[in-house]
């Protein structure tokens, strides 16, 4: 009777031992998997950190194109980009707010290639010189620097128009002139002999004088077409927006 009971007890005991051993193995495997996963995650994080610190994902050169008002250095500084910045975190849309405070930049675009950040800018065109500043087509002004001082030889001097509103209207009118026409104008003056503040008195490099208002300035683009038809001595030219015509007469 004792013999018959011993066998089942031994069988149950062996089964419990196998179960405990299997549980230990399962627990070990579970913790081993967790340990390996933690090691892999830490290795990945460390690898990404080292990769981020490397030159591969950093700006190692910056170029600027299409800028004639602001120098390369000024554009880079104003847009707040620097060598060694993370190139994958450098996006133009994140800096659009900065462009709003820059008088000459209308828009800009970032391009990236092998660690080089290329900045393509769209600047307002200078149309005149007011004091020590360039008057731009958007009515704003930008300082004359060693980079853009070549415009002194290509743009007319502006006198008067101290009202910001008039200066903006003047900029809009001059923006309609071709660059080669702007080069033949020595100065643009506010005509003080009339109560109409929109009257302009332009002195040309060939010593002729042009009288116009803001609406008529664009007619000066035709100057090369009719200059040879001006009678000798008729050194004053009057532009008329209503008839889209120009007439000449001796200056008083």
C-alpha positions as CSV (number, residue, x, y, z in Angstrom):
1,X,0.0,0.0,0.0
2,X,2.9,2.4,0.9
3,X,4.6,1.5,-2.4
4,X,1.6,2.4,-4.5
5,X,1.3,5.9,-2.7
6,X,5.1,6.8,-3.0
7,X,5.1,6.8,-6.8
8,X,2.4,9.4,-7.3
9,X,3.9,11.7,-4.6
10,X,7.3,11.5,-6.4
11,X,5.6,12.3,-9.7
12,X,3.9,15.4,-8.3
13,X,7.1,16.5,-6.7
14,X,9.0,16.2,-9.9
15,X,6.3,18.1,-11.7
16,X,6.5,20.9,-9.2
17,X,10.2,21.1,-9.6
18,X,9.9,21.3,-13.4
19,X,7.3,23.9,-13.1
20,X,9.5,26.0,-10.8
21,X,12.4,25.5,-13.1
22,X,10.4,26.5,-16.1
23,X,9.2,29.6,-14.3
24,X,12.7,30.6,-13.4
25,X,13.8,30.1,-17.0
26,X,10.8,32.2,-18.2
27,X,11.6,34.9,-15.7
28,X,15.2,35.0,-16.7
29,X,14.4,35.2,-20.4
30,X,11.9,38.0,-19.7
31,X,14.5,40.0,-17.8
32,X,17.2,39.2,-20.3
33,X,14.9,40.6,-23.1
34,X,14.3,43.7,-21.1
35,X,18.0,44.2,-20.4
36,X,18.9,43.7,-24.1
37,X,16.1,46.2,-25.1
38,X,17.4,48.8,-22.6
39,X,21.0,48.3,-23.9
40,X,19.8,48.7,-27.5
41,X,17.8,51.9,-26.6
42,X,20.7,53.3,-24.7
43,X,23.0,52.4,-27.6
44,X,20.7,54.0,-30.1
45,X,20.3,57.2,-28.0
46,X,24.1,57.4,-27.6
47,X,24.6,56.8,-31.3
48,X,22.1,59.5,-32.3
49,X,23.8,61.9,-29.8
50,X,27.2,61.3,-31.3
51,X,25.8,61.5,-34.8
52,X,24.1,64.8,-33.9
53,X,27.3,66.1,-32.5
54,X,29.2,65.2,-35.7
55,X,29.6,67.5,-38.7
56,X,27.2,65.4,-40.7
57,X,24.0,67.1,-39.4
58,X,25.5,70.5,-38.8
59,X,25.8,73.6,-40.9
60,X,29.4,73.9,-42.1
61,X,29.0,76.6,-44.7
62,X,26.4,79.4,-45.4
63,X,25.9,81.1,-48.8
64,X,23.7,84.1,-49.7
65,X,22.4,84.9,-53.2
66,X,20.4,87.7,-54.9
67,X,21.3,90.3,-52.2
68,X,22.3,93.8,-53.3
69,X,21.1,95.9,-50.4
70,X,22.3,93.8,-47.4
71,X,25.7,92.1,-47.3
72,X,26.0,88.3,-46.8
73,X,27.1,88.9,-43.2
74,X,24.1,91.1,-42.5
75,X,21.6,88.6,-44.0
76,X,23.1,85.7,-42.0
77,X,23.0,87.7,-38.8
78,X,19.5,89.1,-39.2
79,X,18.1,85.7,-40.0
80,X,19.9,84.3,-37.0
81,X,21.7,81.3,-38.6
82,X,25.2,80.2,-37.6
83,X,27.8,77.7,-38.5
84,X,27.4,74.5,-36.5
85,X,23.7,75.0,-36.1
86,X,21.7,71.7,-36.5
87,X,20.8,71.8,-40.2
88,X,17.8,69.6,-39.7
89,X,16.3,72.1,-37.3
90,X,17.0,75.1,-39.6
91,X,13.9,75.9,-41.6
92,X,12.9,79.2,-43.3
93,X,9.3,79.1,-42.2
94,X,10.5,79.3,-38.6
95,X,12.2,82.6,-39.3
96,X,9.6,84.4,-41.4
97,X,8.8,86.6,-38.4
98,X,12.4,87.9,-38.5
99,X,12.0,89.0,-42.2
100,X,9.1,91.3,-41.2
101,X,11.5,93.5,-39.2
102,X,14.0,93.7,-42.1
103,X,13.2,96.6,-44.3
104,X,14.8,95.3,-47.6
105,X,13.9,91.6,-47.5
106,X,10.5,90.8,-49.0
107,X,11.0,87.0,-48.8
108,X,13.7,84.3,-48.5
109,X,14.2,80.6,-49.0
110,X,16.5,78.1,-47.4
111,X,18.1,75.3,-49.5
112,X,20.3,72.6,-48.0
113,X,23.0,70.4,-49.6
114,X,25.7,68.4,-47.9
115,X,25.9,70.6,-44.8
116,X,25.7,73.8,-46.9
117,X,22.8,76.2,-46.1
118,X,22.0,78.4,-49.1
119,X,19.9,81.5,-48.5
120,X,18.1,82.9,-51.5
121,X,16.7,86.3,-50.7
122,X,14.2,88.5,-52.5
123,X,14.9,92.2,-51.8
124,X,13.0,95.4,-52.4
125,X,14.7,97.3,-55.2
126,X,16.3,100.6,-54.3
127,X,14.8,103.6,-56.2
128,X,16.5,106.6,-54.7
129,X,18.8,108.0,-52.0
130,X,17.3,109.9,-49.1
131,X,20.1,111.3,-46.8
132,X,22.3,108.4,-45.9
133,X,19.7,105.8,-46.7
134,X,18.4,103.9,-49.7
135,X,14.7,104.4,-50.5
136,X,13.2,101.0,-51.5
137,X,10.2,100.2,-53.6
138,X,8.2,99.1,-50.5
139,X,8.6,102.7,-49.1
140,X,11.0,101.6,-46.4
141,X,14.6,102.7,-46.1
142,X,17.9,100.9,-45.6
143,X,21.2,102.2,-44.5
144,X,23.9,102.9,-47.1
145,X,26.9,100.7,-46.3
146,X,30.2,99.9,-48.0
147,X,28.4,96.9,-49.5
148,X,25.6,98.8,-51.3
149,X,27.2,102.2,-51.8
150,X,27.5,101.5,-55.5
151,X,23.9,102.6,-55.7
152,X,25.0,106.2,-55.1
153,X,26.2,106.2,-58.7
154,X,23.0,104.8,-60.1
155,X,20.1,106.4,-58.2
156,X,18.7,109.9,-57.9
157,X,19.1,112.0,-54.8
158,X,15.8,112.8,-53.1
159,X,15.1,116.1,-51.4
160,X,11.9,117.0,-49.6
161,X,9.2,114.4,-49.1
162,X,9.8,114.4,-45.4
163,X,6.3,113.0,-44.7
164,X,6.4,109.2,-44.5
165,X,3.1,109.1,-46.5
166,X,4.5,111.1,-49.3
167,X,7.8,109.2,-49.3
168,X,5.9,105.9,-49.7
169,X,3.9,107.3,-52.6
170,X,7.1,108.6,-54.2
171,X,8.7,105.1,-53.8
172,X,5.7,103.5,-55.5
173,X,6.0,106.0,-58.4
174,X,9.7,105.6,-58.8
175,X,9.3,101.8,-58.7
176,X,7.5,102.1,-62.1
177,X,10.7,103.4,-63.7
178,X,13.2,101.1,-65.4
179,X,16.6,101.0,-63.8
180,X,18.3,102.6,-66.8
181,X,15.8,105.5,-66.5
182,X,16.6,106.0,-62.8
183,X,20.3,106.3,-63.8
184,X,19.7,109.4,-65.9
185,X,17.9,111.2,-63.1
186,X,20.3,113.3,-60.9
187,X,17.7,114.3,-58.3
188,X,14.0,114.1,-57.4
189,X,12.8,117.2,-55.6
190,X,9.5,118.1,-54.0
191,X,8.2,121.0,-56.1
192,X,7.7,123.8,-53.6
193,X,6.1,126.3,-56.0
194,X,2.7,124.8,-55.7
195,X,0.3,123.8,-53.0
196,X,0.1,120.3,-54.5
197,X,2.6,118.2,-52.5
198,X,2.4,115.5,-55.1
199,X,4.3,117.6,-57.6
200,X,7.8,116.5,-58.5
201,X,10.7,118.4,-60.0
202,X,13.3,116.1,-61.5
203,X,16.7,117.2,-62.7
204,X,18.2,115.0,-65.4
205,X,21.9,114.3,-65.9
206,X,21.6,116.0,-69.4
207,X,20.5,119.2,-67.5
208,X,16.9,119.0,-68.6
209,X,14.1,119.4,-66.0
210,X,11.0,117.3,-65.7
211,X,7.8,118.3,-64.0
212,X,5.4,115.6,-63.0
213,X,3.1,114.3,-60.3
214,X,3.1,110.8,-58.8
215,X,0.7,109.4,-61.5
216,X,2.8,110.7,-64.4
217,X,6.3,109.6,-63.4
218,X,6.1,106.3,-65.3
219,X,5.8,108.3,-68.6
220,X,9.5,109.1,-68.2
221,X,10.2,105.5,-69.4
222,X,9.5,106.8,-72.9
223,X,12.2,109.5,-72.6
224,X,14.6,107.7,-75.0
225,X,11.9,107.6,-77.6
226,X,11.1,111.4,-77.6
227,X,14.3,113.0,-76.4
228,X,15.6,113.5,-80.0
229,X,12.3,115.2,-80.9
230,X,12.7,117.9,-78.2
231,X,13.3,121.3,-79.8
232,X,16.6,123.1,-78.9
233,X,16.1,125.3,-75.9
234,X,13.0,123.4,-74.7
235,X,14.8,122.1,-71.6
236,X,11.7,121.7,-69.4
237,X,9.5,118.7,-69.9
238,X,6.0,118.4,-68.5
239,X,4.4,115.0,-68.0
240,X,0.6,114.7,-68.1
241,X,-1.1,111.5,-66.7
242,X,-4.6,112.4,-68.0
243,X,-3.5,112.5,-71.6
244,X,-0.5,110.2,-71.2
245,X,1.6,112.7,-73.0
246,X,4.7,114.8,-72.6
247,X,5.4,118.3,-73.8
248,X,8.5,120.5,-73.7
249,X,9.0,124.2,-73.4
250,X,11.7,126.7,-72.5
251,X,12.4,126.8,-68.7
252,X,11.2,130.0,-67.0
